[in-house]
Amino acid sequence: MADQLDKAVIARAYARWAPVYDLVFGAVFERGRKAAVAAAERIGGRILEVGVGTGLSLPDYSSSNRLVGIDLSAPMLRKAKARVADRRLGNVNGLAVMDAQHLGFAEAAFDVVVAQYVITAVPDPEATLDEFARVTRPGGEIVLVNHLGAETGLRAIGEKCFAPLAQRLGWHPEFGWQRLAQWAARHGGVEVLERRAMPPLGHFSLIRFSRKASA
């Protein structure tokens, strides 16, 4: 992968996105968000949403679940807090500015960790996934929705050419499935449950990992 993203670059990028994020990405990513929520609710309980952004998905969760959301971007999180207040979402237990690579939670604190459109927008995806696994209880799940780069063909070439600009906008478009599969194999405490293509154009995927009960 290209040079790692810098946290300051990411924070600046999403501060710029905050005022228009819902308008630009709300409808485009709606099916992915709803699929992630549905996957999380198969387990239910205490759910951590990493990269909660403006809180677009928070109203979609059942009120019986207890939600915690974190994001690196304070401007995005301010919009999430306003949404929680406006919608009176009493099941949202907390929203905090936090680095996904250094989660301030105890081990096995959550039944499910959800990260939508996040894993390609962090400096160290593997270290971030390690943190997701650490705070997920044995038997719980990690649910990702994300763009995955093409392995070959014209789309792969285009994504590599676009990568320098994309880094300035806050993400890595060339991040591929193999990185996730290799992380799971090396970690040993998780296993892949599902990989499902998602719109738009099948360039995105829903991925579910189970935290092994014996780990």
BAKOL-799625 format. One line per field, with one value per atom (N, C-alpha, C): x, y, z; atom name; residue number from 1. Coordinates in pm, 1 decimal. Example, Ala and Ser with C-alpha at 12.3 -4.5 7.8 and 13.67 -1.06 7.14 Angstrom:
REM residues 2
east	[1319.0  1230.0  1320.0  1285.0  1367.0  1290.0]
north	[-569.0  -450.0  -330.0  -225.0  -106.0  3.0]
up	[780.0  780.0  780.0  708.0  714.0  787.0]
atom	[N  CA  C  N  CA  C]
nr	[1  1  1  2  2  2]
This chain:
REM residues 215
east	[84.8  0.0  88.2  36.6  111.7  143.4  217.0  253.6  131.5  152.5  40.6  -23.1  -151.8  -222.9  -180.0  -177.2  -143.1  -271.8  -275.3  -397.8  -440.8  -344.0  -378.4  -442.0  -390.6  -448.3  -592.5  -613.4  -748.2  -842.9  -799.2  -884.4  -920.6  -823.9  -852.7  -949.3  -926.9  -1013.7  -1158.7  -1180.7  -1318.8  -1379.5  -1297.2  -1350.5  -1408.3  -1342.7  -1396.2  -1523.2  -1528.2  -1646.0  -1767.9  -1745.5  -1854.3  -1977.7  -1964.6  -2085.0  -2169.0  -2105.0  -2177.4  -2182.3  -2132.3  -2119.7  -2254.7  -2356.1  -2486.7  -2543.0  -2526.7  -2579.2  -2504.1  -2371.1  -2289.8  -2296.9  -2290.2  -2276.7  -2399.9  -2496.0  -2610.5  -2682.1  -2726.4  -2800.5  -2708.6  -2588.1  -2494.9  -2462.0  -2440.6  -2397.1  -2510.5  -2634.1  -2745.5  -2759.1  -2750.6  -2770.5  -2659.0  -2537.4  -2427.3  -2447.4  -2492.9  -2518.2  -2624.7  -2733.3  -2843.4  -2802.3  -2718.9  -2670.3  -2581.6  -2498.2  -2411.2  -2493.5  -2595.0  -2681.2  -2753.0  -2806.1  -2876.4  -2782.2  -2658.2  -2561.0  -2529.6  -2513.9  -2485.2  -2600.0  -2720.5  -2836.4  -2862.5  -2794.7  -2802.7  -2745.0  -2647.5  -2586.4  -2653.2  -2655.5  -2718.4  -2640.7  -2698.8  -2636.0  -2563.8  -2437.8  -2357.5  -2276.7  -2301.8  -2244.6  -2158.3  -2035.9  -1946.3  -1944.5  -1977.2  -1964.0  -1841.4  -1741.4  -1616.1  -1628.3  -1589.3  -1609.3  -1756.2  -1820.6  -1965.4  -2001.3  -1902.9  -1925.7  -2036.0  -2128.8  -2240.9  -2356.9  -2336.2  -2439.2  -2552.9  -2529.6  -2636.9  -2703.9  -2627.4  -2684.7  -2745.8  -2719.8  -2765.3  -2916.1  -3000.7  -3145.4  -3192.7  -3110.0  -3151.8  -3139.4  -3065.3  -3050.8  -3175.5  -3203.2  -3312.5  -3286.2  -3391.3  -3377.1  -3333.0  -3338.3  -3296.6  -3144.7  -3074.2  -2928.1  -2870.6  -2753.5  -2683.5  -2567.2  -2565.2  -2471.0  -2368.0  -2245.2  -2137.7  -2074.5  -2052.0  -1990.5  -1865.4  -1763.3  -1640.6  -1601.1  -1527.8  -1479.4  -1357.9  -1267.0  -1149.1  -1182.1  -1292.0  -1327.7  -1428.0  -1385.1  -1477.1  -1590.5  -1567.1  -1679.5  -1784.2  -1740.7  -1838.0  -1916.4  -1846.6  -1910.1  -2010.2  -1984.6  -2082.9  -2215.4  -2210.0  -2333.3  -2401.5  -2322.4  -2380.4  -2451.9  -2390.1  -2452.4  -2582.6  -2585.9  -2709.0  -2817.6  -2778.7  -2875.7  -2932.5  -2847.8  -2894.2  -2993.6  -2963.6  -3054.1  -3185.0  -3177.1  -3298.1  -3388.7  -3327.8  -3406.7  -3435.2  -3383.8  -3404.6  -3366.5  -3245.6  -3196.1  -3138.2  -3224.1  -3183.7  -3095.1  -3086.5  -3001.2  -2856.7  -2826.4  -2688.6  -2625.8  -2538.1  -2479.8  -2362.2  -2304.5  -2191.0  -2138.0  -2086.2  -2018.6  -1891.1  -1777.8  -1650.5  -1552.3  -1470.3  -1356.9  -1251.3  -1212.6  -1118.8  -1050.6  -926.5  -847.7  -882.7  -926.1  -964.3  -849.2  -727.6  -610.8  -573.4  -634.3  -607.0  -739.6  -820.7  -953.6  -943.9  -1014.3  -1009.7  -1114.2  -1121.1  -1219.2  -1147.8  -1208.4  -1152.9  -1167.0  -1089.2  -1101.4  -1242.2  -1292.2  -1422.5  -1536.5  -1526.9  -1627.6  -1754.8  -1748.4  -1862.6  -1899.9  -2028.9  -2077.6  -2047.5  -2052.0  -2027.6  -1949.9  -1854.4  -1788.5  -1824.9  -1876.8  -1915.9  -1825.7  -1771.9  -1689.9  -1730.5  -1796.4  -1845.7  -1757.6  -1698.1  -1616.2  -1502.2  -1441.2  -1339.1  -1201.9  -1196.2  -1068.9  -969.0  -1015.4  -923.6  -891.0  -938.5  -916.1  -845.9  -763.4  -684.0  -537.4  -443.0  -301.9  -252.7  -301.8  -253.9  -374.9  -426.6  -547.6  -534.8  -419.3  -403.8  -404.9  -336.1  -337.3  -477.9  -550.9  -688.7  -776.8  -761.4  -836.8  -801.5  -674.5  -634.9  -712.7  -731.7  -808.2  -955.1  -1010.8  -1149.3  -1163.9  -1069.7  -1076.2  -1059.7  -972.0  -946.5  -1072.2  -1149.9  -1265.6  -1392.4  -1385.2  -1500.7  -1496.9  -1608.3  -1612.3  -1600.8  -1549.1  -1551.2  -1694.1  -1710.8  -1843.3  -1909.5  -1853.0  -1906.2  -1855.7  -1892.6  -1857.3  -1800.1  -1717.8  -1669.4  -1735.7  -1802.4  -1875.4  -1814.9  -1764.7  -1709.3  -1793.4  -1809.1  -1855.7  -1752.3  -1699.9  -1590.4  -1570.3  -1515.9  -1464.2  -1342.5  -1336.1  -1218.5  -1162.4  -1033.1  -970.4  -969.2  -974.9  -966.1  -825.5  -814.6  -684.1  -615.5  -694.2  -638.7  -731.2  -688.8  -774.2  -767.1  -853.0  -852.2  -887.6  -980.4  -1017.5  -898.6  -821.1  -702.8  -603.4  -582.8  -491.6  -544.1  -673.8  -733.7  -724.4  -745.9  -738.6  -597.4  -498.0  -359.7  -324.3  -374.3  -349.0  -418.7  -535.8  -614.6  -564.2  -481.1  -440.9  -379.9  -286.9  -228.8  -332.7  -428.8  -534.5  -623.5  -657.5  -745.7  -685.6  -554.8  -491.0  -514.3  -511.8  -537.9  -683.6  -771.6  -913.9  -946.0  -850.6  -867.7  -886.2  -851.3  -865.0  -772.4  -760.3  -680.1  -773.2  -789.9  -882.5  -828.7  -696.6  -637.6  -629.5  -684.4  -683.1  -764.6  -701.1  -766.7  -810.3  -891.9  -943.3  -831.6  -722.8  -616.4  -559.3  -556.4  -506.3  -593.9  -723.5  -815.1  -801.8  -795.6  -783.1  -652.4  -543.9  -414.9  -412.6  -477.8  -485.1  -556.9  -671.6  -748.6  -667.2  -594.1  -514.2  -401.8  -338.2  -228.6  -278.4  -393.5  -443.3  -472.8  -540.3  -570.0  -692.3  -730.3  -845.3  -974.8  -970.3  -1090.9  -1102.3  -1222.1  -1242.5  -1341.4  -1325.0  -1413.8  -1545.0  -1655.0  -1787.7  -1853.4  -1828.6  -1902.7  -1828.0  -1831.9  -1790.1  -1895.0  -1963.5  -2076.4  -2062.3  -2074.2  -2065.3  -2183.2  -2155.5  -2257.0  -2254.0  -2368.5  -2368.2  -2294.6  -2253.5  -2277.0  -2179.0  -2232.9  -2156.7  -2078.7  -2110.5  -2040.0  -1895.9  -1854.9  -1717.4  -1696.9  -1803.6  -1798.3  -1834.0  -1795.5  -1823.7  -1865.7  -1954.3  -1984.1  -1899.0  -1820.9  -1735.8  -1765.9  -1786.6  -1811.2  -1702.8  -1646.8  -1551.6  -1613.7  -1590.1  -1631.0  -1509.0  -1528.2  -1422.9  -1433.1  -1329.8  -1335.6  -1353.2  -1443.4  -1471.7  -1353.1  -1267.2  -1152.2  -1030.6  -1038.9  -921.0  -899.6]
north	[-118.8  0.0  123.4  235.6  359.8  408.4  520.3  574.2  587.5  560.6  560.6  699.2  697.9  821.9  880.6  1009.4  1080.5  1121.2  1105.0  1135.7  1280.5  1371.5  1512.2  1537.2  1467.7  1479.3  1428.6  1314.3  1256.9  1351.8  1406.0  1497.1  1619.6  1676.2  1793.7  1759.2  1642.0  1600.9  1589.0  1524.9  1503.2  1627.3  1718.7  1848.8  1921.6  1906.7  1967.2  1896.4  1763.8  1688.5  1713.3  1745.9  1748.6  1827.1  1950.1  2025.9  1963.9  1884.5  1832.9  1680.2  1614.3  1468.9  1400.7  1439.9  1374.3  1390.0  1509.2  1536.3  1454.8  1449.5  1383.8  1231.6  1179.5  1035.3  966.8  1043.1  983.5  878.1  913.9  819.6  714.7  755.2  663.3  543.2  568.2  463.1  406.3  440.5  400.3  248.6  177.1  31.5  -36.2  16.1  -38.2  -15.9  104.3  133.7  41.0  26.0  -57.1  -203.8  -249.8  -387.6  -408.0  -308.6  -318.6  -322.6  -238.2  -236.8  -370.5  -422.9  -551.9  -662.8  -661.1  -762.0  -749.3  -626.6  -604.3  -651.3  -632.7  -666.8  -816.8  -895.0  -1040.9  -1081.5  -1003.7  -1026.3  -936.1  -805.9  -709.1  -689.5  -612.6  -586.6  -454.1  -456.0  -334.2  -322.5  -216.2  -201.4  -75.7  -92.6  20.4  50.2  173.5  215.0  304.6  255.0  327.4  407.9  535.8  622.6  654.9  687.2  712.7  834.1  921.7  1037.0  1127.9  1158.9  1245.9  1169.0  1039.6  960.1  916.0  909.0  873.8  741.4  643.2  509.9  493.0  584.3  564.5  545.0  619.9  598.0  462.1  392.7  265.3  147.5  163.5  54.2  40.6  -80.8  -104.6  -33.5  16.7  87.4  -4.9  -135.7  -230.4  -244.0  -197.7  -203.2  -79.6  -94.5  19.2  56.3  181.5  225.2  321.6  303.8  398.6  430.4  558.3  597.8  678.4  651.9  730.5  776.1  887.5  939.3  1026.0  1030.9  1115.8  1262.3  1287.5  1423.4  1487.0  1590.3  1662.1  1729.1  1791.9  1851.6  1749.8  1630.5  1526.4  1484.2  1470.8  1423.3  1524.6  1652.6  1753.6  1733.5  1699.1  1672.5  1545.5  1446.1  1323.8  1353.6  1435.2  1469.7  1545.2  1634.0  1706.4  1610.8  1510.6  1412.4  1330.9  1289.7  1213.0  1294.9  1422.7  1508.8  1530.6  1558.8  1586.0  1464.2  1344.0  1221.6  1155.6  1214.3  1161.1  1013.4  985.9  848.5  811.8  767.8  737.1  615.2  534.2  415.2  445.2  570.7  610.3  650.4  565.9  586.3  682.0  707.2  798.8  821.4  942.3  977.6  1050.9  1008.4  1065.7  1076.2  1179.8  1191.0  1090.5  1001.0  895.6  841.5  799.9  738.0  589.8  542.3  401.9  306.7  354.4  270.1  256.4  340.1  337.3  356.7  253.0  262.0  263.5  356.4  370.3  287.7  159.7  69.6  -56.6  -122.4  -246.8  -359.2  -463.5  -581.8  -640.9  -690.5  -759.1  -671.4  -539.8  -446.4  -443.5  -495.4  -482.8  -617.8  -629.4  -748.1  -741.1  -620.1  -599.1  -469.1  -471.7  -349.8  -330.9  -214.3  -181.2  -68.9  -84.2  20.6  32.8  142.2  163.8  265.6  221.6  310.7  371.2  289.4  335.7  274.8  146.0  75.0  121.7  183.4  240.8  386.7  438.1  578.5  590.8  491.1  494.9  472.7  526.6  511.8  367.5  285.0  146.6  54.4  4.1  -78.4  -201.5  -270.7  -393.3  -364.6  -258.3  -222.2  -182.6  -117.5  -78.6  -202.2  -298.1  -423.0  -498.5  -494.4  -556.4  -496.6  -364.9  -298.4  -339.1  -350.8  -397.6  -535.0  -625.1  -760.2  -757.0  -670.6  -663.6  -625.7  -529.6  -480.4  -559.2  -658.3  -743.9  -866.8  -899.6  -1016.1  -1144.6  -1252.4  -1383.0  -1419.8  -1461.8  -1491.6  -1372.7  -1253.7  -1133.9  -1119.9  -1009.4  -991.5  -853.3  -848.2  -724.4  -714.2  -602.6  -582.8  -464.1  -487.3  -380.9  -363.4  -239.5  -209.9  -117.0  -151.8  -72.4  -95.9  3.7  -14.7  -105.4  -202.5  -287.6  -272.4  -245.8  -224.5  -350.3  -329.9  -442.3  -500.1  -630.4  -696.0  -680.8  -684.1  -676.4  -593.3  -568.5  -504.1  -352.8  -293.6  -148.5  -75.1  -133.1  -64.3  -59.9  -166.3  -167.8  -60.4  -46.0  56.8  195.7  216.0  345.2  380.8  283.0  309.5  345.3  281.4  314.7  454.6  492.7  628.0  732.8  700.0  793.1  804.4  707.9  698.7  826.3  894.9  1016.2  1123.3  1143.5  1240.6  1190.9  1061.5  1006.0  1020.9  1006.7  1022.5  1162.6  1262.3  1399.9  1416.8  1335.3  1340.4  1253.0  1166.8  1092.9  943.6  879.4  734.0  671.6  537.5  458.5  378.3  414.3  339.6  204.5  180.7  57.3  -53.3  -31.7  -130.7  -252.4  -370.4  -489.3  -589.8  -686.0  -792.1  -872.6  -894.9  -979.9  -928.0  -798.0  -743.7  -786.4  -787.2  -830.3  -979.9  -1058.9  -1204.1  -1240.5  -1174.3  -1202.5  -1160.2  -1047.7  -1005.3  -1111.1  -1159.5  -1259.1  -1386.5  -1428.0  -1549.8  -1532.2  -1415.9  -1392.1  -1374.3  -1309.8  -1279.3  -1405.6  -1499.3  -1626.0  -1625.3  -1507.6  -1500.3  -1465.2  -1450.5  -1416.7  -1508.2  -1519.2  -1592.4  -1517.2  -1528.7  -1462.7  -1539.6  -1468.4  -1529.2  -1502.4  -1383.0  -1343.9  -1233.2  -1240.6  -1129.9  -1117.0  -1004.1  -986.8  -855.0  -859.5  -738.8  -647.3  -517.0  -417.5  -307.8  -240.5  -126.1  -8.3  90.4  101.2  18.6  -46.0  -117.4  -236.9  -284.0  -398.0  -371.0  -244.2  -208.3  -203.1  -218.7  -218.4  -357.2  -385.1  -517.3  -504.5  -594.4  -617.3  -735.6  -718.8  -825.3  -846.1  -971.0  -1004.5  -1098.2  -1062.3  -1147.8  -1188.9  -1312.1  -1359.2  -1361.1  -1314.2  -1325.3  -1464.5  -1544.4  -1685.1  -1696.0  -1783.0  -1798.8  -1854.1  -1929.7  -1990.4  -1900.8  -1784.3  -1696.7  -1624.7]
up	[0.0  0.0  0.0  -45.9  -51.3  88.9  99.0  228.8  317.7  445.0  539.0  550.4  569.9  594.8  729.0  736.6  859.1  929.4  1062.4  1136.6  1119.9  1116.0  1098.9  962.2  859.6  725.7  726.2  791.8  799.7  871.4  984.5  1061.4  979.4  907.5  825.2  712.7  652.1  541.6  586.5  700.3  744.2  808.2  855.1  896.4  775.9  659.7  536.8  491.3  510.3  467.0  556.0  682.4  780.7  736.0  683.0  648.2  536.9  449.1  332.6  329.9  433.0  429.5  406.4  480.2  467.9  327.3  269.8  136.1  30.7  41.8  -59.7  -48.6  74.5  94.2  153.2  200.9  269.2  187.2  67.7  -16.6  -77.6  -116.1  -183.1  -95.2  33.5  124.4  209.3  176.8  262.2  273.8  161.9  167.6  246.1  233.3  311.0  459.5  496.4  638.0  694.1  620.8  670.5  680.4  586.2  592.8  714.2  745.2  863.1  991.3  998.8  1117.0  1132.2  1021.6  1027.3  1073.2  1025.0  1067.5  1215.6  1262.8  1404.7  1493.0  1444.8  1526.9  1533.0  1451.8  1468.9  1604.9  1650.8  1782.1  1885.7  1856.2  1946.5  2074.9  2165.3  2293.8  2294.9  2337.1  2344.6  2215.2  2139.1  2005.7  2000.8  1951.9  1929.4  1780.5  1744.2  1604.6  1593.9  1524.0  1503.4  1374.7  1381.6  1266.6  1249.1  1359.5  1357.5  1273.3  1249.7  1163.0  1213.4  1124.5  1160.3  1223.5  1248.0  1314.6  1225.8  1096.3  1003.8  1036.9  1081.2  1103.9  1242.2  1335.3  1473.3  1485.9  1412.1  1426.3  1375.5  1297.2  1238.5  1334.2  1442.3  1538.5  1624.9  1666.5  1759.7  1891.9  1951.7  2079.5  2192.4  2170.5  2274.3  2282.4  2179.3  2179.8  2247.5  2306.5  2368.9  2280.0  2236.2  2134.9  2190.9  2146.6  2173.0  2037.9  2010.9  1884.7  1907.3  1824.8  1833.3  1693.7  1688.7  1561.0  1587.1  1490.7  1503.0  1479.3  1406.0  1364.5  1459.8  1530.6  1620.2  1544.2  1427.5  1354.0  1311.5  1269.6  1234.3  1357.9  1468.7  1591.0  1645.2  1625.0  1668.4  1596.8  1470.0  1395.7  1446.8  1484.6  1541.2  1672.2  1756.8  1884.7  1863.3  1764.4  1733.1  1684.3  1604.0  1555.7  1671.6  1763.9  1880.1  1962.0  1981.9  2058.7  1984.1  1854.1  1775.4  1767.9  1754.8  1740.4  1875.0  1982.8  2118.4  2126.1  2085.7  2081.7  2217.6  2305.8  2442.3  2455.2  2349.2  2354.6  2316.0  2281.1  2254.4  2387.4  2437.2  2569.8  2571.3  2454.2  2451.7  2312.1  2287.1  2162.2  2201.1  2146.3  2190.7  2075.6  2080.7  1989.6  2035.4  1945.1  1983.2  1858.4  1875.0  1769.0  1761.4  1645.6  1629.4  1655.4  1641.3  1661.5  1808.5  1893.4  2037.2  2111.2  2113.3  2173.3  2325.2  2385.6  2531.2  2602.1  2568.4  2628.5  2676.4  2773.0  2825.2  2723.5  2742.2  2657.8  2670.5  2557.2  2553.0  2603.7  2579.2  2630.7  2547.0  2422.7  2332.1  2271.7  2242.4  2173.3  2023.8  1968.7  1825.8  1807.6  1716.3  1669.9  1523.7  1489.7  1352.6  1302.6  1183.0  1121.7  975.6  943.1  808.0  736.3  624.6  541.9  623.4  708.7  802.7  774.7  746.1  753.2  648.3  541.1  442.1  472.5  584.4  619.9  754.5  787.6  911.0  873.6  951.6  917.1  916.1  1008.8  1020.0  1032.4  920.1  925.8  1013.9  1008.8  1087.6  1237.4  1279.2  1421.6  1465.6  1376.4  1407.0  1421.6  1332.2  1342.9  1470.1  1509.8  1636.5  1752.7  1750.1  1854.8  1850.6  1730.6  1719.1  1784.4  1753.9  1810.6  1962.2  2009.8  2154.9  2232.0  2180.8  2257.3  2227.4  2137.4  2107.5  2196.8  2257.6  2347.3  2266.0  2325.6  2259.6  2218.7  2096.0  2042.8  1977.2  1995.0  1931.0  1788.9  1724.5  1583.7  1556.0  1453.1  1393.4  1256.8  1230.3  1105.2  1032.4  912.5  830.1  704.6  661.2  525.8  466.8  349.8  296.3  147.6  82.8  -52.0  -44.5  -134.4  -146.0  -286.4  -294.6  -424.2  -508.8  -638.3  -732.0  -729.9  -748.3  -749.4  -885.4  -994.0  -1129.4  -1216.8  -1339.1  -1437.3  -1435.7  -1517.5  -1534.2  -1405.3  -1326.8  -1202.0  -1107.2  -1100.4  -1014.4  -1057.0  -1188.1  -1239.5  -1204.9  -1225.8  -1195.3  -1048.2  -960.9  -817.0  -774.1  -834.1  -800.2  -847.9  -965.4  -1016.6  -931.0  -880.7  -800.4  -657.1  -613.5  -472.8  -416.2  -485.8  -426.2  -393.9  -483.2  -454.9  -342.7  -345.5  -243.2  -103.8  -91.7  38.8  93.9  6.9  52.4  93.2  35.1  70.4  191.3  231.7  355.6  345.8  230.4  228.4  123.8  130.9  38.2  -52.3  -179.9  -266.0  -310.4  -298.4  -349.4  -244.5  -126.7  -19.3  -62.7  -60.9  -114.5  -9.7  -54.1  33.3  98.0  24.4  76.5  207.9  226.5  353.1  469.2  448.8  554.6  580.6  473.6  489.2  559.0  521.3  583.4  729.6  760.4  901.5  984.4  935.2  1010.0  1031.1  927.8  939.2  1041.5  1041.9  1136.1  1278.2  1293.1  1427.0  1505.7  1442.9  1507.9  1597.3  1647.4  1736.6  1668.5  1535.2  1460.4  1339.6  1287.7  1163.4  1076.4  945.7  850.9  843.6  865.7  855.8  721.6  666.4  546.4  474.1  342.3  256.3  147.5  142.8  51.3  -24.9  -156.4  -237.8  -209.3  -206.5  -177.3  -283.3  -304.3  -394.2  -330.5  -410.0  -553.6  -636.1  -738.3  -841.5  -789.7  -667.8  -613.3  -577.2  -575.6  -541.0  -389.9  -315.2  -168.8  -118.3  4.0  61.1  206.3  247.0  388.2  430.7  536.0  587.5  734.7  774.2  914.2  964.7  1079.0  1150.0  1282.2  1322.6  1454.9  1545.6  1669.4  1770.7  1829.9  1810.2  1851.8  2003.4  2044.1  2186.8  2262.4  2195.8  2261.6  2267.2  2198.9  2192.3  2323.1]
atom	[N  CA  C  N  CA  C  N  CA  C  N  CA  C  N  CA  C  N  CA  C  N  CA  C  N  CA  C  N  CA  C  N  CA  C  N  CA  C  N  CA  C  N  CA  C  N  CA  C  N  CA  C  N  CA  C  N  CA  C  N  CA  C  N  CA  C  N  CA  C  N  CA  C  N  CA  C  N  CA  C  N  CA  C  N  CA  C  N  CA  C  N  CA  C  N  CA  C  N  CA  C  N  CA  C  N  CA  C  N  CA  C  N  CA  C  N  CA  C  N  CA  C  N  CA  C  N  CA  C  N  CA  C  N  CA  C  N  CA  C  N  CA  C  N  CA  C  N  CA  C  N  CA  C  N  CA  C  N  CA  C  N  CA  C  N  CA  C  N  CA  C  N  CA  C  N  CA  C  N  CA  C  N  CA  C  N  CA  C  N  CA  C  N  CA  C  N  CA  C  N  CA  C  N  CA  C  N  CA  C  N  CA  C  N  CA  C  N  CA  C  N  CA  C  N  CA  C  N  CA  C  N  CA  C  N  CA  C  N  CA  C  N  CA  C  N  CA  C  N  CA  C  N  CA  C  N  CA  C  N  CA  C  N  CA  C  N  CA  C  N  CA  C  N  CA  C  N  CA  C  N  CA  C  N  CA  C  N  CA  C  N  CA  C  N  CA  C  N  CA  C  N  CA  C  N  CA  C  N  CA  C  N  CA  C  N  CA  C  N  CA  C  N  CA  C  N  CA  C  N  CA  C  N  CA  C  N  CA  C  N  CA  C  N  CA  C  N  CA  C  N  CA  C  N  CA  C  N  CA  C  N  CA  C  N  CA  C  N  CA  C  N  CA  C  N  CA  C  N  CA  C  N  CA  C  N  CA  C  N  CA  C  N  CA  C  N  CA  C  N  CA  C  N  CA  C  N  CA  C  N  CA  C  N  CA  C  N  CA  C  N  CA  C  N  CA  C  N  CA  C  N  CA  C  N  CA  C  N  CA  C  N  CA  C  N  CA  C  N  CA  C  N  CA  C  N  CA  C  N  CA  C  N  CA  C  N  CA  C  N  CA  C  N  CA  C  N  CA  C  N  CA  C  N  CA  C  N  CA  C  N  CA  C  N  CA  C  N  CA  C  N  CA  C  N  CA  C  N  CA  C  N  CA  C  N  CA  C  N  CA  C  N  CA  C  N  CA  C  N  CA  C  N  CA  C  N  CA  C  N  CA  C  N  CA  C  N  CA  C  N  CA  C  N  CA  C  N  CA  C  N  CA  C  N  CA  C  N  CA  C  N  CA  C  N  CA  C  N  CA  C  N  CA  C  N  CA  C  N  CA  C  N  CA  C  N  CA  C  N  CA  C  N  CA  C  N  CA  C  N  CA  C  N  CA  C  N  CA  C  N  CA  C  N  CA  C  N  CA  C  N  CA  C  N  CA  C  N  CA  C  N  CA  C  N  CA  C  N  CA  C  N  CA  C  N  CA  C  N  CA  C  N  CA  C  N  CA  C  N  CA  C  N  CA  C  N  CA  C  N  CA  C  N  CA  C  N  CA  C  N  CA  C  N  CA  C  N  CA  C  N  CA  C  N  CA  C  N  CA  C  N  CA  C  N  CA  C  N  CA  C  N  CA  C  N  CA  C  N  CA  C  N  CA  C  N  CA  C  N  CA  C  N  CA  C  N  CA  C  N  CA  C]
nr	[1  1  1  2  2  2  3  3  3  4  4  4  5  5  5  6  6  6  7  7  7  8  8  8  9  9  9  10  10  10  11  11  11  12  12  12  13  13  13  14  14  14  15  15  15  16  16  16  17  17  17  18  18  18  19  19  19  20  20  20  21  21  21  22  22  22  23  23  23  24  24  24  25  25  25  26  26  26  27  27  27  28  28  28  29  29  29  30  30  30  31  31  31  32  32  32  33  33  33  34  34  34  35  35  35  36  36  36  37  37  37  38  38  38  39  39  39  40  40  40  41  41  41  42  42  42  43  43  43  44  44  44  45  45  45  46  46  46  47  47  47  48  48  48  49  49  49  50  50  50  51  51  51  52  52  52  53  53  53  54  54  54  55  55  55  56  56  56  57  57  57  58  58  58  59  59  59  60  60  60  61  61  61  62  62  62  63  63  63  64  64  64  65  65  65  66  66  66  67  67  67  68  68  68  69  69  69  70  70  70  71  71  71  72  72  72  73  73  73  74  74  74  75  75  75  76  76  76  77  77  77  78  78  78  79  79  79  80  80  80  81  81  81  82  82  82  83  83  83  84  84  84  85  85  85  86  86  86  87  87  87  88  88  88  89  89  89  90  90  90  91  91  91  92  92  92  93  93  93  94  94  94  95  95  95  96  96  96  97  97  97  98  98  98  99  99  99  100  100  100  101  101  101  102  102  102  103  103  103  104  104  104  105  105  105  106  106  106  107  107  107  108  108  108  109  109  109  110  110  110  111  111  111  112  112  112  113  113  113  114  114  114  115  115  115  116  116  116  117  117  117  118  118  118  119  119  119  120  120  120  121  121  121  122  122  122  123  123  123  124  124  124  125  125  125  126  126  126  127  127  127  128  128  128  129  129  129  130  130  130  131  131  131  132  132  132  133  133  133  134  134  134  135  135  135  136  136  136  137  137  137  138  138  138  139  139  139  140  140  140  141  141  141  142  142  142  143  143  143  144  144  144  145  145  145  146  146  146  147  147  147  148  148  148  149  149  149  150  150  150  151  151  151  152  152  152  153  153  153  154  154  154  155  155  155  156  156  156  157  157  157  158  158  158  159  159  159  160  160  160  161  161  161  162  162  162  163  163  163  164  164  164  165  165  165  166  166  166  167  167  167  168  168  168  169  169  169  170  170  170  171  171  171  172  172  172  173  173  173  174  174  174  175  175  175  176  176  176  177  177  177  178  178  178  179  179  179  180  180  180  181  181  181  182  182  182  183  183  183  184  184  184  185  185  185  186  186  186  187  187  187  188  188  188  189  189  189  190  190  190  191  191  191  192  192  192  193  193  193  194  194  194  195  195  195  196  196  196  197  197  197  198  198  198  199  199  199  200  200  200  201  201  201  202  202  202  203  203  203  204  204  204  205  205  205  206  206  206  207  207  207  208  208  208  209  209  209  210  210  210  211  211  211  212  212  212  213  213  213  214  214  214  215  215  215]
